């Protein structure tokens, strides 16, 4: 049996990023250091978290969340961001975006068709923009990262090619700057340009993308969205399908989903920065409580 470990960090907006950090910090304080994973897979908000825990201690990241004043940040298109999970920050254009992407999902024949349609829609929006949103988004993403250099330890960041609809993974061998990889993975429904290519949020591949850990003996999945999906279950986008695939391939898999206290901290708006501190606090407690049962699995 393969002895390698993989840590999978799913998307879930501003609250989801804080929850991921809180859980990881709580586990570490109780003696289970999941940042030691042989592979870290980050998607959307989880991509930011993957880089953050690779360059700073989870306890310090948690402390920073708890003392920070909440700030509403614009997305790459210049308005408040809406993730592939559908979290939203405020009414108006954001709600319109959610409605539009729901219509795209409803019209799609399958996941591949959905990705192509999402990419086409993102490219159409980009064609009518002044292009300033991308530079602002890159600066915001860069400011969130403790380092802009790829770590030596294996890390995979997910995205989707907006021009083809094909899933994409970035790593330190891809030739893509780390900040651009994270910015693409967190780009929501806007197209993010890297060279001549355009990308959309990695959550349009799968919200967690845990299947990318195939071949690893132990896989721990943290899903801020609780394994939920906006897509038809027949498409196999949901976490349960990913876990089944991994286990069929011989991996041992454990999942951590938000508990009741964490869900209460999230409220109804995962993109609201004011949820970060309460989400992180609840997550820290959840991580501490889960550490004992995960000790045998991880250590």
LOGUMAR-146245 format. One line per 3 residues: their letters; for each residue y, z, x of C-alpha. Coordinates in Angstrom, 3 decimals. Layout:
N
a> Y,Z,X ~ ...;
END
This chain:
299
xxx> 0.000,0.000,0.000 ~ 3.459,-0.940,1.253 ~ 5.337,2.207,2.270;
xxx> 8.823,0.735,2.044 ~ 11.329,2.073,-0.474 ~ 13.906,0.221,-2.557;
xxx> 16.896,1.630,-4.404 ~ 18.182,-0.488,-7.302 ~ 21.696,0.135,-8.637;
xxx> 22.546,-1.538,-11.934 ~ 25.858,-2.487,-13.493 ~ 27.865,-0.417,-15.922;
xxx> 31.593,-0.621,-15.341 ~ 33.900,2.066,-14.013 ~ 31.968,4.930,-15.608;
xxx> 28.706,3.443,-14.374 ~ 29.884,3.383,-10.772 ~ 30.916,7.037,-11.029;
xxx> 27.605,7.941,-12.660 ~ 25.620,6.223,-9.908 ~ 27.529,8.112,-7.228;
xxx> 27.133,11.400,-9.091 ~ 23.363,11.015,-9.504 ~ 22.899,10.038,-5.855;
xxx> 25.072,12.944,-4.713 ~ 23.166,15.400,-6.915 ~ 19.813,14.178,-5.637;
xxx> 21.017,14.444,-2.041 ~ 22.366,17.966,-2.483 ~ 18.937,18.959,-3.791;
xxx> 17.132,17.437,-0.838 ~ 16.306,13.894,-1.985 ~ 18.312,11.402,0.076;
xxx> 17.887,8.041,-1.641 ~ 20.480,6.440,0.639 ~ 17.636,6.243,3.180;
xxx> 16.016,3.418,1.186 ~ 14.711,0.485,3.199 ~ 16.373,-1.884,0.719;
xxx> 19.355,-1.378,-1.585 ~ 19.956,-3.869,-4.413 ~ 23.380,-3.770,-6.052;
xxx> 24.547,-5.563,-9.163 ~ 28.105,-5.581,-10.527 ~ 29.287,-1.940,-10.470;
xxx> 26.072,-1.170,-8.586 ~ 27.109,-3.606,-5.856 ~ 30.221,-1.541,-5.224;
xxx> 28.125,1.617,-5.186 ~ 25.595,0.107,-2.778 ~ 28.307,-0.542,-0.216;
xxx> 30.031,2.781,-0.827 ~ 26.912,4.887,-0.191 ~ 26.176,2.856,2.925;
xxx> 29.528,3.691,4.454 ~ 30.382,7.178,3.192 ~ 28.501,10.283,2.154;
xxx> 27.744,10.492,-1.577 ~ 29.214,14.005,-1.636 ~ 32.521,12.712,-0.268;
xxx> 32.498,9.784,-2.696 ~ 31.898,12.242,-5.534 ~ 34.733,14.452,-4.346;
xxx> 37.058,11.459,-4.215 ~ 36.239,10.621,-7.835 ~ 36.848,14.161,-8.999;
xxx> 40.295,14.414,-7.405 ~ 41.509,10.872,-8.087 ~ 44.091,10.116,-10.756;
xxx> 42.711,7.478,-13.157 ~ 44.242,4.016,-12.830 ~ 43.610,0.991,-15.053;
xxx> 42.693,-1.890,-12.800 ~ 42.937,-5.611,-13.689 ~ 39.909,-7.838,-13.390;
xxx> 39.698,-11.040,-11.320 ~ 41.240,-13.079,-14.121 ~ 44.303,-10.841,-14.173;
xxx> 43.407,-8.830,-17.289 ~ 41.246,-5.765,-17.671 ~ 37.700,-6.590,-16.667;
xxx> 34.761,-6.904,-19.022 ~ 31.320,-6.689,-17.457 ~ 28.201,-8.636,-18.317;
xxx> 27.148,-5.431,-20.080 ~ 30.040,-5.836,-22.513 ~ 31.997,-2.709,-21.607;
xxx> 35.680,-3.140,-22.392 ~ 38.934,-1.450,-21.513 ~ 41.394,-2.304,-24.222;
xxx> 41.890,-4.529,-27.291 ~ 43.336,-8.026,-27.284 ~ 42.066,-10.495,-24.653;
xxx> 39.241,-8.154,-23.638 ~ 37.789,-8.007,-27.130 ~ 38.207,-11.771,-27.345;
xxx> 36.187,-12.070,-24.143 ~ 33.405,-9.909,-25.529 ~ 33.278,-11.953,-28.719;
xxx> 33.263,-15.181,-26.724 ~ 30.416,-14.132,-24.460 ~ 28.435,-12.869,-27.432;
xxx> 28.797,-16.324,-28.986 ~ 27.600,-17.939,-25.754 ~ 24.543,-15.680,-25.694;
xxx> 23.801,-16.429,-29.355 ~ 24.036,-20.185,-28.772 ~ 21.867,-20.231,-25.638;
xxx> 18.239,-21.324,-25.761 ~ 17.128,-19.027,-22.937 ~ 18.470,-17.053,-20.001;
xxx> 18.931,-20.095,-17.774 ~ 20.876,-21.884,-20.500 ~ 22.994,-18.774,-21.038;
xxx> 23.885,-18.594,-17.344 ~ 24.915,-22.259,-17.295 ~ 27.075,-21.773,-20.376;
xxx> 28.662,-18.618,-18.936 ~ 29.421,-20.463,-15.710 ~ 30.949,-23.414,-17.523;
xxx> 33.155,-21.109,-19.579 ~ 34.280,-19.267,-16.434 ~ 35.147,-22.511,-14.679;
xxx> 37.158,-23.674,-17.696 ~ 39.149,-20.435,-17.623 ~ 39.703,-20.753,-13.883;
xxx> 41.064,-24.286,-14.332 ~ 43.842,-22.977,-16.587 ~ 44.787,-19.983,-14.399;
xxx> 47.373,-19.856,-11.634 ~ 44.798,-18.597,-9.138 ~ 46.564,-15.316,-8.386;
xxx> 43.880,-13.213,-10.089 ~ 41.338,-13.836,-7.346 ~ 43.496,-12.521,-4.505;
xxx> 44.374,-9.423,-6.528 ~ 40.716,-8.803,-7.350 ~ 39.666,-9.230,-3.724;
xxx> 42.273,-6.695,-2.636 ~ 41.142,-4.191,-5.281 ~ 37.485,-4.571,-4.335;
xxx> 38.263,-4.300,-0.633 ~ 40.171,-1.070,-1.192 ~ 37.119,0.475,-2.854;
xxx> 34.814,-0.154,0.105 ~ 34.597,2.288,3.020 ~ 33.679,-0.615,5.297;
xxx> 33.961,-4.381,4.980 ~ 31.111,-5.048,7.386 ~ 27.571,-5.664,6.203;
xxx> 25.264,-2.739,7.065 ~ 22.289,-3.247,9.344 ~ 19.956,-1.795,6.709;
xxx> 18.771,-4.365,4.189 ~ 21.156,-4.769,1.256 ~ 21.118,-7.429,-1.443;
xxx> 24.072,-8.136,-3.733 ~ 23.570,-10.349,-6.759 ~ 25.675,-13.035,-8.434;
xxx> 25.230,-16.238,-10.427 ~ 26.420,-19.684,-9.333 ~ 28.999,-20.686,-11.945;
xxx> 28.538,-24.396,-11.244 ~ 24.749,-24.508,-11.606 ~ 23.851,-21.302,-13.452;
xxx> 21.369,-20.453,-10.702 ~ 20.947,-16.830,-9.596 ~ 22.292,-16.055,-6.129;
xxx> 21.711,-13.203,-3.704 ~ 23.938,-12.283,-0.800 ~ 22.937,-10.318,2.291;
xxx> 24.180,-9.937,5.845 ~ 22.556,-13.258,6.766 ~ 24.330,-15.243,4.029;
xxx> 27.507,-15.929,5.998 ~ 29.596,-14.470,3.161 ~ 32.049,-11.622,3.863;
xxx> 30.889,-8.376,2.281 ~ 34.041,-7.944,0.211 ~ 33.606,-11.431,-1.272;
xxx> 29.969,-10.762,-2.130 ~ 30.949,-7.591,-4.001 ~ 33.938,-9.275,-5.643;
xxx> 31.699,-12.071,-6.908 ~ 29.060,-9.660,-8.206 ~ 31.714,-7.654,-10.055;
xxx> 33.676,-10.674,-11.301 ~ 32.711,-10.248,-14.939 ~ 33.192,-13.493,-16.886;
xxx> 35.758,-14.901,-14.452 ~ 34.815,-17.359,-11.739 ~ 35.184,-16.024,-8.186;
xxx> 35.550,-18.584,-5.404 ~ 33.859,-18.346,-2.024 ~ 34.543,-21.527,-0.088;
xxx> 33.725,-24.459,-2.343 ~ 31.409,-22.382,-4.530 ~ 32.194,-20.392,-7.675;
xxx> 30.325,-17.315,-8.886 ~ 30.140,-14.995,-11.878 ~ 28.915,-11.427,-12.308;
xxx> 25.442,-10.618,-11.001 ~ 24.623,-8.872,-14.270 ~ 24.203,-12.266,-15.902;
xxx> 21.013,-12.654,-13.880 ~ 19.664,-9.300,-15.067 ~ 21.572,-6.056,-15.557;
xxx> 19.575,-4.254,-12.849 ~ 17.793,-7.085,-10.996 ~ 15.018,-4.652,-10.066;
xxx> 12.541,-7.522,-9.781 ~ 14.166,-8.367,-6.431 ~ 12.383,-5.287,-5.041;
xxx> 8.989,-6.966,-5.483 ~ 6.664,-6.058,-2.619 ~ 8.197,-2.648,-1.975;
xxx> 5.840,0.264,-2.447 ~ 8.286,2.620,-4.188 ~ 11.228,1.451,-6.261;
xxx> 13.820,3.775,-7.761 ~ 16.059,2.184,-10.385 ~ 19.339,3.745,-11.550;
xxx> 20.602,2.056,-14.709 ~ 23.958,3.217,-16.083 ~ 23.303,1.077,-19.146;
xxx> 20.067,2.911,-19.866 ~ 18.051,-0.299,-19.604 ~ 19.897,-1.873,-22.525;
xxx> 20.669,-5.580,-22.711 ~ 22.803,-7.819,-24.900 ~ 20.236,-10.587,-24.594;
xxx> 17.204,-11.351,-26.786 ~ 14.210,-9.324,-25.603 ~ 12.138,-12.520,-25.454;
xxx> 14.212,-13.578,-22.452 ~ 12.862,-10.675,-20.405 ~ 16.279,-9.589,-19.122;
xxx> 15.758,-5.910,-20.023 ~ 14.797,-3.210,-17.557 ~ 11.397,-2.590,-19.142;
xxx> 10.381,-6.167,-18.354 ~ 11.510,-5.811,-14.753 ~ 9.584,-2.565,-14.337;
xxx> 6.449,-4.148,-15.805 ~ 6.717,-6.991,-13.293 ~ 7.073,-4.616,-10.372;
xxx> 4.163,-2.449,-11.438 ~ 1.993,-5.519,-11.982 ~ 2.712,-6.384,-8.345;
xxx> 1.565,-2.958,-7.144 ~ 4.899,-1.128,-6.830 ~ 5.373,2.443,-7.977;
xxx> 8.538,2.569,-10.042 ~ 10.720,5.387,-11.315 ~ 13.847,4.923,-13.400;
xxx> 16.845,7.174,-13.947 ~ 18.842,6.573,-17.120 ~ 21.908,8.500,-18.309;
xxx> 20.987,11.729,-20.101 ~ 22.773,13.005,-23.206 ~ 25.530,14.739,-21.233;
xxx> 26.182,11.613,-19.199 ~ 26.295,9.440,-22.303 ~ 28.767,11.833,-23.875;
xxx> 30.924,11.580,-20.743 ~ 30.861,7.773,-20.928 ~ 32.299,7.771,-24.446;
xxx> 32.505,4.311,-25.971 ~ 34.261,2.584,-23.079 ~ 32.460,2.211,-19.771;
xxx> 35.452,0.454,-18.217 ~ 37.920,3.275,-18.926 ~ 38.876,4.914,-15.596;
xxx> 39.449,8.232,-17.360 ~ 35.671,8.491,-17.857 ~ 34.952,8.505,-14.137;
xxx> 35.361,12.199,-13.395 ~ 33.389,13.481,-16.410 ~ 30.683,10.851,-15.835;
xxx> 30.370,11.841,-12.173 ~ 30.156,15.555,-13.000 ~ 27.451,15.037,-15.607;
xxx> 25.570,12.701,-13.266 ~ 25.633,15.207,-10.425 ~ 24.005,17.781,-12.688;
xxx> 21.461,15.213,-13.815 ~ 20.623,14.235,-10.241 ~ 20.196,17.848,-9.171;
xxx> 17.894,18.517,-12.129 ~ 15.747,15.446,-11.365 ~ 15.349,16.052,-7.644;
xxx> 12.239,18.219,-7.813 ~ 10.234,15.738,-9.867 ~ 11.288,12.872,-7.594;
xxx> 10.468,14.630,-4.340 ~ 6.820,13.565,-4.203 ~ 7.693,10.011,-5.244;
xx> 10.464,9.429,-2.730 ~ 9.773,11.633,0.295;
END
